[in-house]
Amino acid sequence: MFEDLIVVDCSTVLAGPSVGTFFAELGARVTKIENPAIPDVTRSWKLASEDKNAAVSAYFASVNYHKQYLKLDFKDEAQLTQLIDLIKNADILLSNFKKGDAEKFGLSDSYLQSVNPKLIIGKISGFGSESDRVAYDLILQAETGFMSMNGTSESGPVKMPVALIDVLAAHQLKEGILTALLQRTKTGKGSVVSVSLYDAAIASLANQASNYLMEEHVPQRIGSLHPNIAPYGELFSTHDGKIITFAIGSNKHFQLLCQFLDLPDLPSDTRFSENVERVKNRTELQEIIQKIISRCDADDLMEFMHTHFVPAGIIRNLEEVFEDSASQHLVRTETIENTETLRVSQIAFQLKP
């Protein structure tokens, strides 16, 4: 699709490199630039089980795929010229330079667009282009409300186990760059697309933001529970030792659940007849449901739920996830610097002509 697209990826860590990988998967020619003395720090972010002498880590591999790798020191005039030559013929430049670094290296937006007027410059910052704060995903999760909502009353604030703010910012940058590419077909000119991790995080608060903005509701840590829906996120243990959860989004779903549980009177009980009442009485409802589910096997329960289109799922770890053939088509393999690497695709959509 993007076989004629040329991308220069000067970004590091997760958000920017994942955008480069997105375009590489779609056929673009992507060159990742690293400082020879200080390469992408994620090369060193290794599990204890990984080879400490390997040039890449699993973390690095997760967002670097089908790229060419080039080491350039921007303080060296000849090597900086080599970078500029690449940019002159590029369609997209990706970067997450610290505040002032682009100008220090002579890579200001105005200069880059003077040497390549069609260039689309994609930039990621932590707290905005005018901030020099060091920004890691954990810090953004802390300062944009995510950690305050995540966890339980007993656990205290908890970060999410993936760098979700980086992932969200990467999606925002992809959307911005695709919009800029479309705009370029009409104007013939490039543009600058900038995304901050902070803005991407705030823009992703969705219903939790509106709950606060409209009702001044400050979300508390309620584990997997949904503040507006019940039962939704409660965990139930089956007779055969599986843990399952439900997303009962309608009265019909609730009636079907009660049908399986052989609780025909529950949907007409005033404590549970409507969603708002189920939210108010969710603890009591959970106890009632758990008594029945503890006598059920997970496969029987899930077969009924799937057959009757009731949202339900078994809690699975990653070993179980990747043993499932449904996930295998998203796994990508590549040898990078003599290391066999695997990652999941940056592309989950299917596009048919």
N, C-alpha and C positions, 0 to 999 in steps of 0.2 A: 504493500500500500504506500509506504513512504520510502521506496527504494532510492529515490533521487534526493532525499532529505539528508543534509549534513549537519550533525550536531557536535558541538565542542562542549564537553562536560568538565568544567573546572570545579564542580561541587564535591563536597565530602560528606561523610556520615550516612544518613539514610534518605532524607526527603529529596534532595536534589538528584543524587545518583539513581533513585527509583524512577524519577522522571526520564532520565537518560535511558534506563533499561526499558521503560514503556515504549519509547520511540524505536529502540533497537529491536524489540520484539516485533514491531510493525515494519521492519525492514530498513530503517534509517541507518546510515553509517555514523556511528558514535565513537568519538575519540575521547577517552578519559585522561585528563591531564593531572599529574601529581608532582609535587615537589620531590626531587630525588633524595633530599635529606630528611624531609618530613612528609612521608606519604600519607594517604588517607588513614586516619587514626583507627578506623574499624578493622584494618588488617591485623591489628594487635588485640582486638576484643575477642579473645578466644575462650571457649569452654576449657575446663581443666583437662578434659579428655583429648583436646586437639594437639596436633604436633606443633610445638613451640617454634620450630625452625621453618615451618611452612610460610610461604609468602602471603598467603591469604587465610582468612578465617571464614567460618560459616556465616558470621554476621556480615562480613564484607560481601560474600558471595550472594547473599539474599537480595541485594539491590544492584549488583553489577553483573551484567550478562550481555554477551555478544558485543563487547566493546573492544576497541583497540586501546592499548595503554601506552602512554608517552610521558616520560619524565622531563619536566622543564623547570628550571629555576628562573623565576621572573626577574630576579635581581641581576641576572646575566643578560647583557644587551642582545647578544646573538640568539639566545634561547627565547627571549621575549619577542624578538623579531620573528622567530619561527612560529610562535603562538599567533602573532598578528597575521601572518601569512595564512594560517589555518582559518582564522576568523574572517578574513577577506572573502573566503569562498564558502563560508558556513551559512546555514539558514537559522540556526538556533545556538545561542550560547547560554549555558547554565552555570550559575555561580552562587555561592553563599559566603562571599567575602565578608570579613569583619568591617565595621564602619571605617571608612577612610582608606582601606587597603587597595581598592580598585584604582582610586585616584593616585595613591602612592606608586603603583606600578604603571601609571599612565594608561589605565584601562577605563577611563570614565565613559559614561553612556554616550556623551556627545562625540568623543573621539572615535569610539567603536562604530557609531552610526555614520561618521564621516568617511570611514574607510570601507564601510559596507552598509549602504542605506537600506538594504533589504533585510538586515539582521534583526532577528527577534531576540531580545535579551531577557532571559528568565532569571529572576533573582529571588532568593529566599533569605529572610532575616529572622531574628528571634522575636524582638519586640518592636519592629519597625525600622525603617532605614535610618532614622535619626538617633537610634539607641545603640550604645556600644556594650550593652549587657551581654554576657556570655549566656547562651540559651541552650539548654539541653531539654529533651522531652520531659523528663521528670519535673523540672522547674516549671515548665508550662502547664503540666497537669496540676501542679500545686497551685499556681496563681490564677488559673482560669476556672476554678470550681470543680474540676473533675475529681480530684482526690477527696475533696470534702464530701462528695456524694457517694464515693466508691468505698465499699467495705461494709462492715456491720457496726452496730453500736459498741460491740465489745472489741472489735479489731482496731478502731481508730481509722484515720484516713489511709487509703491504700492506692498505690499507683496501679494502672492497668498493665498487664504482662507483655504488651507490645507497645512500641513507641507510637501510640495512636496519634498524637498531635503531629508528629512528622508525617505519618501516613496521610492525615487529613490535609496538611499543607501541600503535600505532593499532589494530591488530587486537585486542589485548588489551582496549583501552578499548571498542571496538565490542561485543565479547562481554559485557563487564561491563555496559554500558548496556542491551543487549538483555535480559540477565538481570534487570536492575533494572526494566525495563518489564514483563516478565512478572510479577515479584514485585508490582509496583504493581497489577496487575489483581486480585490476591488481597487486598492490604492497603489499597489506596487511598492509600498514602503513598509519597513519594519516598525517595531514598537518595543516598548519596555514593559514587561509584565513583572510586577513585584508582589510577593506574598510574605506576610509575616506569620510565624507560628502562632503568635498571640491572636491575630485576627481569624486565622483558620480555626482555632480552638473555640473562640467566642461564637463564630458563625455556626458551629456544630452543636451548640447547646440545645437547639431545637425546642422540643416541648418543655424541657426543664426551664429554659429561658422564659418561655411564655407563661409557664406556671408562676414564675416569680414576677414578671413584668405586669401580668394582669391581676394576679391574686396576692402578690407579695409573699408567696409560699417559698420558703427557703428549704430546699431538699435536705433531708437527713440521711444518714447512712442506713439503708435498709436492705443491704445485701443485693440479691437478685430480684427483689420485689419491685413491682411497678407502682408508682404512686397513684396512678389513675385507674388501674385495672386489677381485678382479683377473680379467681386465682391466676396469678401471672408471676412466675419466677419462684414460687414456693417449691421446695425440694421434697420429693417423696421417695421412700425406700420400698422396693418391691420384695416379694417373698424370696426371689432368687438373687437378692443382693445387688440389684441395679438401682441407680438413682435416676429418677425421671423428673421432668418439669412440664408444666402446661402454660400455654398462652391463651387463656380463655377470654377472647375479645368480644363475645356477644352472648346474649341470653340463649341463643340456639346452641352454641358451643357448650354452655353450661348444662343445658337440658340433656344433650347427648352424653356428656361426661357422667351425669347422674344416672342416665339409663344404663351405662356400662357398670356403674358401681351399685346398681340395684337400690337406688335411693330416690324413688319416684316422687316422694313428698317434698324433697329439698327445694326444687325450683319454685314451688308455691309458698315456701316459708318466707315470711316477711323479712327475715334477717338476710336472705340471700336471693330474693326474687329479682332484684335489679342490681346492675353492676355497682352503683354507688353504695348500696347496702352491703354488698359483698366486700367492698373495700373497707367499710367501717368494721365489719365483723370477720375480717380475713383470718385472724388467729383461730377463732372457733371453727371456721370453715375448714381450715387446714387440718385441724385435729380430727374432724369428722371424716375427711377424705383419706387421711393417712391410715386410719383403722381398717378401712376396706382395702386399700392398695397394699398394705402389708401382707395380705393374703393372696395377692395376684402375682403372676409371673409377668415379667416385662414384655416378652414377645406377644403374649395374648393381649395385653393392654394396648401395645403399640399397633397391633394388627387392627383392632377395633377403631382406634383413633384415626389411623390412616384411611381406613375404609370409609369412615364417616366424616372425614375432612375436619377433624378436630386437631388444632395445633398442639403437638406434644413431641418431646424429644428425650432421648437417653443421654445423660452426661457422659461424654467420651473424652479420653485423653488423646494426645497427638499420635501415639502409637496406633490406637484404634481408628483414628481419623484417616491415617495414611495407609492402613491395611484395607480400607474400603476402596473398591475400584472406582467409585464416583469421584474421588479426589485425584486419581492418578493422571488424568489428562491435563492437570494444571501444574504438574511437576516438570521443571526444565533442568537439563543436565549440561554441563560444559566443563572442559579442562581449562583451568586458568593457571598459568605459570606452574605446570606439572602437578597441579592439585585437582583431583576430581571434585567438582562442586555440584550441589543441587540446590534448587530454590523453587518457590512457587511463582507462577506467572504474575506479572503486573496487569494482565489483561483478563478480565472475567466476562467481558461481553462477547457476544457472537454477532458478526456482521455478515449478512448475506446480500448479494446483489439483487 
